[in-house]
Amino acid sequence: MTRTLLAALLLSSAAFPALAEDTPAEPKAKNVILFIGDGMGISTITAARIYEAQKRGETGEENSLSFEKFDNVALVKTYNTNAQVPDSAGTATAMHSGKKTRIGVLGIGPDAEKGVCKDALAHPLPLLGEEVKRRGLALGIVTTTRLTHATPASVITRSADRDWESDTNIPADQQAGGCKDIALQFAEGAFDVALGGGTGMFYGKNGGGRRADAAADLPAAWAAKNGGVVVKDTAELRAAPMDKPVLGLFNPSHMGFMADRKPDSPEPTLTDMTAQAIARLQADPDGFYLMVEGGRIDHAHHAGQAGYALEEAVEFARAVQWAVDHTDPANTLIMVTADHSHVFTIAGYPQRGNDILGLVVAPAGRGEDGGDGTSPVLAADGKPYTTLGYANGPGALKGERPVPAPGINATQQSTVPTGAETHAGEDVALFATGPGANRARGVIEQNVIYTIIRKALGWE
């Protein structure tokens, strides 16, 4: 470098000392909402997109679910540290602690052996929910499963085994180790809104399944400690004071499927709960973190009931849209993802607009399948087949394949017989909008979602 050029550079930097400072600061999020569609893999999103539109009388393929309109998208690798195909406990822990861990454990590191209390106590991970409260933000947890189930539990609890939801679930040889069951941790924890199912995990013999005390009432203990309100149906939730913490337990176990819902159901929908949570959390001037789980997408897939899973996914997308419509995009980061996928397929060569829950009818003129645009295509066994199916599950074939029954109540046919259909190991999608959403790009590890949240909030 010549002396003349060096002098020019020095003069230039001296003349513009504030150049770096003039670069606009990256906007920070005041609020973050993480929507997790449990088991909502790419094939589920595609099928739900079609199903949602077909319910309106459209062909469906051209449709976009609410969150598919977000500008920022990434693919997320979901494996657990010891499992190629993961479960919800390990994956949800990755998102809420920033660390991948073993399959089946909550809030503890991969060095801890599953089911060993002393290991869980020795290897705790930081939890996002705890940090949110420590920093003075409001915290909300919404789910259609039991609150003590893996994904909602990952926000504020740690457990050597995701199944330790109640004290009755902890094995006798681990009970003296000092580990608390998940429901007890919820009752002793700090949150502003928690809505879901799982009443049975919180009460003793008179109202649930706890062992420690025949009259155990963890919700009452939580309410007394926090000045909170416990609600058990939609009417009570809507009537609860807006300036008090709320714990909603709407079903003894998981909440009901949308496909089974009656008009007079006392249970709130996922959209109802999301609306109530946001309305209450927005009152905190410091902002909030809210995790919303569409948990029964996963359960329907495990049962091999694609129609039920898609109905849950459509309600999940409706809840996302409500959040988009009722928050400020300038200060709220909204992310939508899944914890894992399922072995769920969209196959055959159905024509455009074919009933997504129906039999495959190929476009007219498709030679090898004999498609006439009207009649169902026949497989090699001379029988029709549905567009949707599973690689394994309770719908596995035994002997001669029966003619499948299409429709929302059907159990889809599968290949390998298993008591319940299983998760799948492929990447899932992450959609994001709002401050910090630009970090949702490329192919990322699942625990990076935690980093995206913290950076969006300005927590370096």
Residue, then its C-alpha position, 0 to 999 in steps of 0.5 A: m500500500t502506498r503512503t498516498l493511499l494510506a493517508a487518504l484512507l486515514l483522512s477518510s476515516a477521520a472525516f467520517p468517525a460516525l460511519a459505523e454508528d450510522t448503520p441502523a440498529e437491528p430491530k428487536a422484538k418485544n414479544v416472541i410467539l413460537f407455534i409448534g405443530d407437533g408432528m407437522g412435517i412437510s407432507t402434513i403441511t401440504a395435505a392440510r393446505i389442500y384440505e383447508a381449501q377443499k373445505r371451501g369448495e376449492t381445488g386446494e393445491e394453490n392454497s397457502l396456510s396462514f404461516e406459509k405466507f411468511d417471508n422467512v423459511a428454513l429447514v430444521k434438522t430434528y435428530n436427538t443426540n442418541a436418536q436418528v428419528p426423534d421424539s417431542a421431549g428431546t426436540a422441544t428441549a432443543m428449542h427451549s434450552g439451546k442444546k440437543t439432548r437424548i430422546g425422552v428427556l426434558g431440560i437435561g443434558p445428553d450426559a444424563e441417562k434417561g430415567v435416572c433421577k440423580d443424572a437429571l439433577a446433575h445435568p440441568l439445562p437452562l430453560l427459556g421460560e425461566e429466563v423469560k420470567r427472570r428478565g421480567l417478561a410475561l410467560g404463556i404456554v398453550t397446548t391441546t395436549r396435557l400441560t405436562h406433556a413433552t412439548p409444553a413441559s419443555v418450557i419450564t420443567r426438567s425431567a429424567d423421563r418425559d413420562w414422569e408427569s405425575d408422582t405416580n409415574i416415577p418408579a419406586d427406585q427413583q422416588a427418593g432421589g429428589c426429582k419432582d414430577i412435571a405437574l408439581q414443577f408446573a405448580e411451583g413454577a412461574f408463568d402468567v398463562a398456562l392453558g391445556g388439558g391434564t387435570g388428572m396430573f394435578y389432583g389427588k385421588n378425589g379428582g385425579g391420579r396423584r399418589a402423594d395426598a388423597a386430597a392433593d390440589l396442585p392448582a389451588a396451591w399454585a393459585a394461592k402462591n401466585g394470586g392466580v385463577v384456575v379455570k376449567d372451561t371456556a366460560e370461566l376462561r373468558a370471565a377470569p380477571m385480565d390482571k391475574p395469572v391464569l391456569g386453565l385445565f380443560n380435560p382430564s387428559h388431552m383435549g378433544f379432537m377438532a373433528d369430534r367437537k360439538p357446537d356446545s363443547p365447553e372446551p376452548t379451541l386452540t384459537d380461543m386459547t391463543a386469543q386469550a393468552i395474547a390478550r392477557l400477555q400483551a398487558d405486560p409493558d416489558g413484553f412476553y414469550l408465548m409457546v403455542e402447541g397444536g399437539r393433537i396433530d401428532h396424536a392423530h397421526h399416531a392413530g393413523q387417522a390422517g383426516y383428524a390430523l389435517e383438521e387439527a392442522v387447519e385449526f393450528a393455522r387458524a390460531v397462527q392467523w389470529a396471532v398475526d392479526h392481533t399483534d404488532p409486526a414491528n415488535t413481535l416475532i412469530m415463528v411456526t415450526a414442528d418438533h418432528s415429522h411423521v411417516f405420512t405420505i401423499a402418493g399415487y397420481p391423483q388429478r388436480g383437485n382430487d379429494i385429499l381424503g379420498l381414493v386416487v383418481a388419476p387425470a384422464g389419459r394417464g396411460e400406465d394407470g389407466g386414468d379416465g378422470t372419473s374412476p379410482v385407479l386400481a393397484a396391482d391387487g385390483k383394488p383402489y387406494t387412497t392418496l394419503g397413507y403411512a409407512n407403518g401404523p395400526g392400519a397395516l395390512k393383514g392378509e388380503r388388502p381390503v378396499p380402503a374407506p376414505g373420509i375423515n374418520a378413516t384409518q389410513q392403510s400402512t405398510v409395516p404393522t406397529g401399534a402406533e404409527t411412528h415419527a419420521g426423521e426428515d427435516v421440518a420447516l420453520f416459518a418466521t415473520g417479525p423482528g429477527a425473522n431474517r435468521a430463519r434461513g438455510v438448513i439449521e440445527q433445531n437448537v438454533i431456534y433458541t438462539i434466534i429467539r434470544k437474539a431477537l429479544g436482544w439477549e446476546 
